[in-house]
Amino acid sequence: MPSIQGPQPTLDLSLLQRLQTRPSVGEQPAAGEFAELLTEGVLSVNSMQQDADAKIHDLLTGGEVSQVEVITAVQKADMAFRMLVQVRNKLLAAYEEINGIRV
């Protein structure tokens, strides 16, 4: 049975660094840049989850993958998903705060 293998995902620290950098005074960020960063983040988390699922499948079907690799992949996917949920929560809180401002 062929194993399901995809690209090996890594934590994209450059994505976090780009989120943390702020434009200088007077400089306007590109309109689609934030949306692109969010899309990259979601795709990265999805890739990590698919990689973890593939490693679990390989382990259960007798593939050549160690238990340590499986546990590491699952923990990476879990941590990335939890971070994504926290980003979503912060965005919702910011939206609710902005929405509550009376003009």
C-alpha positions, 0 to 999 in steps of 0.5 A, a space after each residue: 500500500 503506498 504511503 501518503 506523503 506530503 511536503 514536510 511542514 516546518 514552523 514558519 517563523 518568518 510568518 510570525 516575524 512579518 506579523 510582528 513588524 509594524 509599518 513606519 509612521 506614514 507608511 501604509 501596509 498593502 491592503 491584501 498583505 494581512 489577508 495573505 498572511 492569514 491565508 498562509 497561516 491557515 494553509 501552514 496549519 492545515 499542512 501540519 495537520 495533514 502531515 500528522 494524519 499521514 504519520 499516524 496512518 503510516 504508523 498504524 499500517 506498519 510504515 517506516 515511521 517511529 513513534 517519536 516522529 508521530 508524537 512530534 508531528 501531532 504536537 506540532 500540529 496541535 500547537 499550531 492549531 491552538 495558536 491559530 485559534 488564539 489569533 482568531 480570538 484576538 481578531 474577534 475581540 478587536 472587531 467587537 471593540 471597534 464595532 462597539 465604538 460610538 461615533 
